[in-house]
């Protein structure tokens, strides 16, 4: 999807067919003139354990990853840092949280992607 500025954002969705709580909703930014997508936010399901290495925190459950300079500097993935959340329990609710948190509303939420229709 292209923003009014012409910049491109990507949404990636993943859900296990064996465990409905194993999912991710990812918002990425297409880096100009590169083929890389920079992950800005990632909303993970409860089946994934996570460790914030720099803070020495380990947790299990629903959590939201955010791109941070602090984790990129020592060489971790841009969206390694995460915090736990109780704002969603399903992939659909995680998508809603992502849209609310990141300011993507309007035409996007009316697309076939969010109406359970084939794209």
PyMOL commands that set and color helices and strands:
alter all, ss='L'
color gray80, all
select helices_A, chain A and resi 69-73+91-102+108-110+112-114
alter helices_A, ss='H'
color red, helices_A
select strands_A, chain A and resi 9-15+23-30+37-44+49-52+57-60+63-66+82-84
alter strands_A, ss='S'
color yellow, strands_A
deselect
rebuild
show_as cartoon
